[in-house]
Amino acid sequence: MTKRFLFFICLMAVFGYAPGFAQEAAPTPTPDPHTYTDPGMNFTTPSDALLIARADGSPASLSDDLQPVAQWVLRPGKEDARIVQLQMELYSGPPDQWEGQFESQTHNAQDGTLIRDKTPISLSNGMPAYFVEVAYGSGFDAKKEYAIVWADGVRGIVLSETERLGDGSAEEAKALFKQVTATRYPLYQP
């Protein structure tokens, strides 16, 4: 019986199964390409959105300038394709002054920028934010950007949808953004 037991153990070792022994860890699942989540926010795009890029949005990876943290394309390959972009920067000032800083940066980034309809709103979980409409460019290159702008105590955050002028509406953008929730970014975590 001892020989049979040893033979059985050898077979299990050859085929990769040995109870009580360390085995290879299961692969980590790929993050959902439609969702951006971190300790201060959560956003889910529609199921037909295509992830273009995703980066780390932790305060340690940010600078004092807005930088893309995630980008998706809606309606890829179609004439009315739209870009959804999540941008962040370090910002520890008063949350109600972040929109003004965003506006100043946007004006400085490109000529001919028109910012209008800065409307105070609340995200779906009650976090205060602003809904902002931005238009820029001219002729066939004219673009419209709808953005939700808020600060979480550590970061200034902009979630925007950019499209050709006339392709969409503020109501469509607000429907897209209804999935975003945010809280104050936890400064200290156990």
C-alpha positions in Angstrom: 0.0 0.0 0.0 2.9 2.3 0.6 4.1 2.0 -3.0 0.7 2.8 -4.3 0.4 5.8 -2.1 3.8 7.1 -3.2 2.9 6.5 -6.8 -0.3 8.5 -6.3 1.6 11.4 -4.7 4.1 11.4 -7.7 1.2 11.5 -10.2 -0.4 14.4 -8.3 3.0 16.3 -8.3 3.5 15.6 -12.1 0.0 16.9 -12.9 0.3 19.9 -10.6 -2.0 19.0 -7.8 -0.8 18.5 -4.3 -3.1 19.5 -1.4 -1.4 21.5 1.2 1.4 22.6 -1.0 1.7 26.1 -2.5 0.2 26.4 -6.0 0.4 29.1 -8.5 -1.8 32.1 -7.7 -4.8 32.5 -9.9 -4.4 35.4 -12.4 -5.8 38.8 -11.2 -8.9 39.7 -13.2 -8.6 42.6 -15.6 -10.3 45.7 -14.3 -13.6 46.5 -15.9 -12.8 48.7 -18.9 -16.0 50.6 -18.4 -15.3 51.6 -14.8 -12.9 53.9 -13.1 -12.7 53.5 -9.4 -10.4 54.9 -6.7 -10.8 55.8 -3.0 -12.4 59.1 -3.9 -14.6 58.4 -6.9 -16.4 55.9 -9.1 -17.6 56.3 -12.7 -19.0 53.8 -15.1 -19.3 54.5 -18.8 -22.0 52.9 -21.0 -21.4 49.3 -22.1 -20.7 50.3 -25.7 -17.8 52.7 -24.7 -14.3 51.6 -25.7 -11.4 52.2 -23.2 -8.6 54.1 -24.9 -6.3 54.6 -21.9 -6.3 54.4 -18.1 -3.6 55.7 -15.6 -3.1 56.0 -11.9 -5.2 58.9 -10.4 -3.7 58.6 -6.9 -2.4 61.9 -5.5 1.2 60.5 -5.6 1.0 60.3 -9.4 -0.5 63.7 -10.0 1.0 67.2 -10.6 -0.3 70.7 -10.4 -1.6 70.5 -14.0 -4.6 68.6 -15.3 -3.6 65.2 -16.7 -5.7 62.5 -18.3 -6.4 59.5 -16.0 -8.9 57.7 -18.2 -10.3 58.1 -21.7 -13.0 56.3 -23.6 -14.6 56.7 -27.0 -18.4 56.5 -27.5 -19.6 55.4 -30.9 -16.1 54.4 -32.1 -15.6 54.7 -35.9 -18.8 56.7 -36.4 -19.0 60.3 -37.6 -20.5 61.4 -34.3 -17.9 59.7 -32.1 -17.4 61.3 -28.7 -14.5 61.3 -26.3 -15.1 60.8 -22.5 -12.2 61.9 -20.5 -11.4 61.9 -16.8 -8.6 64.4 -15.8 -7.1 65.2 -12.4 -4.6 67.4 -10.8 -3.4 68.1 -7.2 -5.7 70.6 -5.6 -6.1 71.2 -1.9 -7.8 74.6 -2.0 -11.4 75.3 -1.2 -13.7 73.0 -3.2 -15.9 75.9 -4.3 -12.9 77.6 -5.9 -11.9 74.7 -8.1 -14.3 75.5 -10.9 -12.7 79.0 -11.3 -9.2 77.4 -11.5 -10.5 75.0 -14.1 -12.0 77.8 -16.1 -8.7 79.8 -16.0 -6.7 76.8 -17.1 -9.2 76.1 -19.9 -9.0 79.7 -21.2 -5.2 79.6 -21.1 -5.0 76.2 -22.9 -6.5 77.3 -26.2 -7.6 80.5 -28.0 -11.3 81.2 -28.7 -12.6 79.3 -25.7 -16.1 80.1 -24.6 -17.3 78.8 -21.2 -20.9 79.2 -20.3 -23.7 77.7 -18.2 -21.6 77.0 -15.1 -24.4 75.4 -13.1 -24.0 74.1 -9.5 -25.1 70.5 -9.3 -24.8 67.5 -7.0 -23.4 64.2 -8.1 -25.7 61.2 -7.7 -24.5 60.7 -4.1 -24.7 64.3 -3.2 -21.1 65.5 -3.8 -21.2 69.2 -4.8 -20.0 69.9 -8.4 -20.4 72.2 -11.4 -21.8 71.3 -14.8 -19.9 73.4 -17.4 -20.3 73.9 -21.1 -17.2 74.7 -23.1 -17.0 75.6 -26.8 -13.8 76.0 -28.8 -12.4 75.9 -32.3 -14.0 77.2 -35.5 -15.6 75.9 -38.6 -15.3 72.1 -39.1 -13.0 71.9 -36.1 -15.5 73.4 -33.7 -15.9 71.3 -30.6 -18.3 71.3 -27.6 -17.3 69.9 -24.2 -19.7 69.2 -21.4 -17.9 68.7 -18.1 -18.6 68.0 -14.5 -16.0 69.7 -12.3 -15.4 69.1 -8.6 -12.7 68.9 -5.9 -12.3 66.2 -3.4 -9.9 67.9 -0.9 -6.8 66.5 -2.5 -7.5 66.6 -6.3 -9.3 68.8 -8.8 -11.3 66.5 -11.1 -12.9 67.1 -14.5 -15.1 64.5 -16.2 -15.9 65.6 -19.7 -17.5 64.5 -22.9 -16.1 66.2 -26.1 -17.9 66.1 -29.5 -18.3 68.0 -32.7 -20.3 71.1 -32.2 -24.0 70.3 -32.7 -23.7 66.5 -32.3 -25.1 66.2 -28.8 -26.8 68.1 -26.0 -26.4 69.0 -22.4 -29.1 66.5 -21.5 -27.2 63.6 -23.2 -24.1 64.6 -21.3 -25.9 64.8 -18.0 -27.4 61.3 -18.6 -23.8 60.0 -19.3 -22.5 61.5 -16.1 -25.3 60.3 -13.9 -23.2 57.2 -13.0 -20.4 59.3 -11.2 -20.1 59.3 -7.4 -17.4 61.0 -5.4 -16.4 61.7 -1.8 -13.6 63.5 -0.1 -10.4 61.6 -1.0 -9.3 59.7 2.1 -6.0 61.2 3.2 -5.0 58.4 5.5 -5.9 54.8 4.9 -5.1 51.9 7.2 
